[in-house]
Amino acid sequence: MNKEKEEKIIIERPPVVVIMGHIDHGKSTLLDYIRKTNIVEKEVGGITQNISAYEVVHKDADSGKENKITFIDTPGHESFSKMRERGCQIADIAVLIVSAEDGVKPQTIEAWKTIVENKIPCIVAINKIDKENTNIEKTKTELAENEIYLENYGGKIPFVEISAKIGTGIDDLLSLINIMTEMENFTGDKNENASGFVLEANLDSKRGIQAILVIKNGTLKKGMIVVIEDSFCSTNIMENFKGIAINEAIFSSPIRLVGFCKMPQIGAEFKSFINKKDAGKYIEKWKKEKNLSIYDVSKENIDKNKKIIPIILKADISGSIEAIEKEIKKIENENAEFKIIQKGVGPISESDIKTISGGENILVIAFNVKIDKSAIELAEKRGIIISFFDIIYKMTEWLEIEMENRRPKIETIETTGNAKILKVFSHTKERQIVGGKVIKGRIILEKIVKIMRRDFEIGRGKIINLEKAKTKVKEVEEGIEFGMMIESKIEIVEGDIIESFNITQK
């Protein structure tokens, strides 16, 4: 049945909530506390999947009703800047966290501007009320001075006083989120094909390109096709926020999809389709709108044999990024290609480094920018090397060397000599003494050789002794007879051919 013709099933959907605020004001602590105490189907030992979105269930103290909430984390992903550019949103509700110790800081104001620009309902959480030197009233005054007007303080923005460290007020915050959800009346249609946004994307060395998506409407089922601009992926490998394989996901759920044909754009909208034909039409339309060449999804004409070398790029201005991207495209190789998986203007921050999992072989480039102290410490801890440049051509020369070092090497086997076995003198379990004559090239001591019989390789061995006219030698030339001791489990017989070779990488 065509889903577009199915009857609409409009129901309430859980909210997607983002927590924002100045660094060190307790954002991570709050997220950790909520996750540890309210996680869905809590596992022994805590959460093993470290992804940027997760679901919790909060039980209302008065009604006893259980409400699901999806939280998303944004550091290092530039998700909100991407959404501002596209005029869309991932979050339904924002929680602006402010330290009662430090008050309003520059990033507090920047976060508030982002919330206002995206027209997201907001709750203010005044944190660290357990500390001795807090000043809650001063914090409220500073908020008002920056046009953040709380309830009973000249405005209508709801607020709650909390301690993310010990849990004071966290239950009140979650209850307030549920109340706001009821007031905003977030709904979705179960019968629609799923749509939503890309939260993060990365290249896994074993599984390929994968992305974390947040579904904002509809249902996503196994076998469907997900399209993000001109990137697509089947839902054959679909996981929930804990990394467990699932066959179906509904709105407000964070999921991981594995197997995209190219790196999806972070913050971009995704659509889903039942068949490749419809997915291809959507990509064709998108390409035309972007004045790009038509891409045929049904042919899957992505070169899957090329190795992707991922790059995280930070630069001083957008113009530098554009220039660097242009130079990177010039560095071509038939076996590998560079792919910028994350880029941005400004210094390398701790959140940039957090996006890199341990063991990921990613190039981190800083062009005309510095690195935050906290980022240096984290990078050293994780063994991440950051390369700094202030001249584009020097960076290009370095990238060309990196391409040569990182590209897959093609092994070629070159035959350097052939010898025919004329006599087998003795043999043990793994060693044999034989006599022969070099037909072509030369035979060299301590080389690994192929043992050929009727033009087929039947095994390999190693020459451990080589003699010519009863004198030990290191090699025997063409046309010369020899005696040798060869180490091999293969029993050599008269008439076999010993083939010497070199393996080279190109």
Residue pairs with C-beta under 8 A, 6 or more apart in sequence:
3 191
3 192
3 193
3 274
6 191
7 191
8 189
8 191
8 192
9 189
9 190
9 191
10 187
10 188
10 189
11 187
11 188
11 190
12 185
12 186
12 187
13 186
13 187
13 188
13 217
13 250
13 251
13 252
14 55
14 67
14 68
14 69
14 70
14 181
14 186
14 251
14 252
15 69
15 70
15 92
15 93
15 177
15 180
15 181
15 184
15 186
15 252
16 70
16 71
16 72
16 90
16 91
16 92
16 93
16 214
16 216
16 252
17 69
17 70
17 71
17 72
17 91
17 92
17 93
17 94
17 95
17 177
18 71
18 72
18 73
18 74
18 80
18 90
18 91
18 93
18 94
18 95
18 120
19 27
19 30
19 31
19 71
19 73
19 94
19 95
19 97
19 125
20 27
20 74
20 94
20 95
20 96
20 97
20 111
20 114
20 115
21 27
21 96
21 97
21 98
21 107
21 108
21 111
22 98
22 99
22 102
22 105
22 106
22 107
22 108
22 111
23 107
24 99
24 102
25 97
25 98
25 99
25 102
25 105
25 108
25 127
25 128
26 97
26 99
26 127
26 128
26 164
26 165
27 97
29 164
29 165
30 95
30 97
30 125
30 127
30 162
30 164
30 170
31 71
31 73
33 164
33 165
33 167
33 170
34 56
34 71
34 170
34 174
35 47
35 54
35 56
35 71
36 46
36 47
37 167
37 170
38 56
38 57
38 58
38 174
39 47
39 54
39 55
39 56
40 55
40 56
40 57
40 68
41 242
43 242
47 54
47 242
48 242
48 243
49 241
49 242
49 243
50 357
51 200
51 212
51 241
51 243
51 254
51 256
52 72
52 73
52 74
52 77
52 199
52 200
52 212
53 70
53 71
53 72
53 73
53 199
53 212
53 214
53 241
53 254
54 70
54 71
54 241
54 242
54 254
55 68
55 69
55 70
55 71
55 241
55 253
55 254
56 68
56 69
56 71
56 174
57 66
57 67
57 68
57 69
58 66
58 67
58 69
58 171
58 174
58 175
58 177
58 178
59 65
59 66
59 67
60 66
60 67
60 175
60 178
61 171
61 175
67 178
67 181
68 252
69 174
69 177
69 178
70 214
70 252
70 253
70 254
72 79
72 90
72 91
72 199
72 214
72 254
74 80
75 349
75 350
75 351
75 354
75 355
76 342
76 349
76 351
76 352
76 353
76 354
76 355
77 199
77 200
77 266
77 267
77 342
77 355
78 266
78 267
78 342
78 344
79 90
79 197
79 199
79 200
79 266
79 267
80 114
80 118
80 267
81 267
81 344
82 265
82 266
82 267
82 268
83 89
83 90
83 118
83 197
83 267
84 114
84 117
84 118
85 267
86 267
86 268
86 269
88 197
88 269
89 118
89 119
89 120
89 197
90 196
90 197
90 199
90 214
90 216
90 267
91 118
91 120
92 120
92 121
92 181
92 184
92 186
93 120
93 121
93 122
93 123
93 177
93 180
93 181
93 184
94 115
94 120
94 121
94 122
94 123
95 122
95 123
95 124
95 125
95 173
95 177
96 108
96 111
96 112
96 115
96 122
96 123
96 124
96 125
96 148
97 124
97 125
97 127
97 164
98 104
98 108
98 124
98 125
98 126
98 127
98 139
98 143
99 105
99 127
99 128
99 139
100 126
100 127
100 128
100 129
100 131
100 134
100 135
100 136
100 139
100 161
101 128
101 131
101 133
101 134
101 135
103 135
103 138
103 139
103 142
104 139
104 142
104 143
104 145
104 146
104 148
108 146
109 146
112 146
112 148
115 122
121 180
121 184
122 157
123 157
123 158
123 159
123 160
123 173
123 176
123 177
123 180
124 143
124 148
124 150
124 157
124 158
124 159
124 160
125 159
125 160
125 161
125 162
125 169
125 173
126 136
126 139
126 140
126 159
126 160
126 161
126 162
127 162
127 163
127 164
128 134
128 163
128 164
128 165
129 136
129 161
129 162
129 163
129 168
129 169
130 163
130 165
130 166
130 168
136 161
140 150
140 153
140 159
143 149
143 150
143 153
144 150
144 153
144 154
144 155
148 155
148 157
149 155
149 156
149 157
150 157
150 158
150 159
151 157
151 158
151 159
158 176
158 180
160 169
160 172
160 173
160 176
161 168
161 169
162 168
162 169
162 170
162 172
162 173
163 169
164 170
186 252
188 216
188 217
188 218
188 250
188 251
188 252
189 217
189 218
190 218
190 219
190 250
190 251
191 218
191 219
192 217
192 218
192 219
193 218
193 219
193 220
193 224
193 271
193 272
193 273
193 274
194 215
194 217
194 218
194 219
194 220
194 224
194 226
194 249
194 250
194 251
194 270
194 272
195 215
195 216
195 217
195 218
195 269
195 270
195 271
195 272
196 213
196 214
196 215
196 216
196 217
196 251
196 269
196 270
197 213
197 214
197 216
197 267
197 268
197 269
197 270
198 211
198 212
198 213
198 228
198 264
198 265
198 266
198 267
198 268
198 269
198 270
199 211
199 212
199 213
199 214
199 254
199 266
200 211
200 212
200 266
200 355
201 209
201 210
201 211
201 212
201 260
201 263
201 264
201 265
201 266
201 341
202 209
202 210
202 211
202 310
202 341
202 355
202 357
202 360
203 209
203 210
203 263
203 308
203 310
203 339
203 341
203 360
204 210
204 258
205 360
205 361
207 237
207 258
207 259
208 258
208 259
208 260
209 233
209 258
209 259
209 260
209 261
209 262
209 263
209 264
209 308
210 256
210 257
210 258
210 259
210 260
211 228
211 233
211 256
211 257
211 260
211 264
212 254
212 255
212 256
213 226
213 254
213 255
213 256
213 257
213 270
214 252
214 253
214 254
215 249
215 250
215 251
215 252
215 253
215 254
215 255
216 251
216 252
217 251
218 250
218 251
218 272
219 248
219 249
219 250
219 251
220 226
220 235
220 238
220 248
220 249
220 250
220 255
220 272
221 235
221 247
221 248
222 235
222 236
222 238
222 247
222 248
223 234
223 235
223 236
223 274
224 234
224 235
224 272
224 273
224 274
225 232
225 233
225 234
225 235
225 272
225 273
225 274
225 275
225 276
225 278
225 279
225 297
226 232
226 233
226 234
226 235
226 257
226 270
226 271
226 272
227 270
227 271
227 272
227 273
227 279
227 282
227 283
227 297
228 260
228 264
228 265
228 268
228 269
228 270
229 264
229 265
229 268
229 283
229 286
229 290
230 262
230 283
230 286
230 287
230 292
230 295
231 260
231 261
231 262
231 263
231 264
231 265
232 260
232 261
232 279
232 283
232 297
233 257
233 258
233 259
233 260
233 261
234 259
235 257
235 272
236 259
237 245
237 257
237 258
237 259
238 245
238 246
238 247
238 249
238 255
238 256
238 257
238 258
239 245
239 246
239 255
239 256
239 258
240 246
240 249
240 253
240 254
240 255
240 256
241 253
241 254
241 255
241 256
243 256
246 255
249 255
261 300
261 302
262 302
262 339
263 308
263 339
263 341
264 270
266 342
271 282
273 279
273 282
276 297
276 298
277 298
279 297
280 295
280 296
280 297
280 298
283 295
283 297
284 294
284 295
287 293
287 294
287 295
288 294
295 301
305 335
306 334
306 335
306 336
306 337
307 335
307 336
307 337
307 406
307 407
307 408
308 336
308 337
308 339
309 336
309 337
309 338
309 339
309 363
309 402
309 403
309 406
309 407
310 338
310 339
310 340
310 341
310 360
310 361
310 362
310 363
311 328
311 338
311 339
311 340
311 341
311 362
311 363
311 364
311 365
312 340
312 341
312 342
312 343
312 352
312 355
312 356
312 362
312 363
312 364
312 365
313 321
313 324
313 340
313 342
313 343
313 344
313 365
313 367
314 343
314 344
314 345
314 346
314 347
314 348
314 352
314 365
314 366
314 367
314 369
315 321
315 324
315 343
315 344
315 345
315 366
315 367
315 368
315 369
316 345
316 367
316 368
316 369
317 345
318 345
320 367
320 368
320 392
321 343
321 345
323 392
324 365
324 367
324 392
324 395
325 340
325 343
327 392
327 395
327 396
327 399
328 338
328 340
328 399
330 396
331 338
331 396
331 399
331 400
331 403
333 403
333 407
335 407
335 408
335 410
336 403
336 406
336 407
336 408
338 363
338 399
338 403
341 362
342 352
342 355
344 352
346 369
347 366
347 369
347 370
347 371
347 372
347 375
348 364
348 366
348 369
348 370
348 371
348 372
348 375
348 386
349 372
349 374
349 375
350 372
350 374
350 375
350 378
352 364
352 375
353 364
353 375
353 378
353 379
353 382
353 384
354 378
356 362
356 364
356 382
356 384
358 382
358 383
361 406
362 384
363 387
363 399
363 402
364 379
364 384
364 385
364 386
364 387
365 386
365 387
365 389
365 395
366 386
366 387
366 388
366 389
367 388
367 389
367 390
367 392
367 395
368 389
368 390
371 379
371 386
378 384
379 385
379 386
387 395
387 398
389 395
389 398
409 505
409 506
410 505
410 506
411 503
411 504
411 505
412 503
412 504
412 505
412 506
413 501
413 502
413 503
414 501
414 502
414 503
414 504
415 441
415 499
415 500
415 501
416 441
416 442
416 444
416 500
416 501
416 502
417 438
417 440
417 441
417 442
417 443
417 444
417 478
417 499
417 500
418 438
418 439
418 440
418 441
418 497
418 498
418 499
418 500
419 436
419 437
419 438
419 439
419 443
419 476
419 482
419 497
419 498
419 500
420 436
420 437
420 439
420 495
420 496
420 497
420 498
421 434
421 435
421 436
421 492
421 493
421 494
421 495
421 496
421 497
421 498
422 435
422 436
422 437
422 481
422 494
423 434
423 435
423 436
423 494
424 432
424 433
424 434
424 492
424 493
424 494
425 433
425 434
425 435
425 483
426 432
426 433
427 433
427 491
427 492
429 489
430 487
430 488
430 489
431 464
431 485
431 486
431 487
431 488
432 485
432 486
432 488
432 491
432 492
433 483
433 484
433 485
434 483
434 484
434 486
434 492
435 481
435 482
435 483
435 484
436 481
436 482
436 484
436 498
437 479
437 480
437 481
437 482
438 476
438 477
438 478
438 479
438 480
438 481
438 482
439 478
439 497
440 478
441 478
441 500
442 475
442 476
442 477
442 478
442 500
443 449
443 463
443 466
443 475
443 476
443 482
443 484
443 498
443 500
444 463
444 466
444 474
444 475
444 500
445 463
445 464
445 465
445 466
445 473
445 474
445 475
446 462
446 463
446 464
447 462
447 463
447 500
448 460
448 461
448 462
448 501
449 460
449 461
449 462
449 463
449 486
449 498
449 499
449 500
449 501
450 457
450 459
450 460
450 498
450 499
450 501
451 457
451 458
451 459
451 460
451 461
451 488
451 490
451 492
451 496
451 497
451 498
451 499
452 458
452 496
452 497
452 498
452 499
453 493
453 495
453 496
453 497
457 499
458 490
459 488
459 489
459 490
460 488
460 490
461 486
461 487
461 488
461 490
461 492
461 498
462 486
462 487
462 488
463 484
463 485
463 486
463 487
464 485
464 486
464 487
465 472
465 484
465 485
466 472
466 473
466 474
466 475
466 476
466 482
466 483
466 484
467 473
467 482
467 483
467 484
468 476
468 480
468 481
468 482
468 483
470 483
473 482
476 482
486 492
486 498
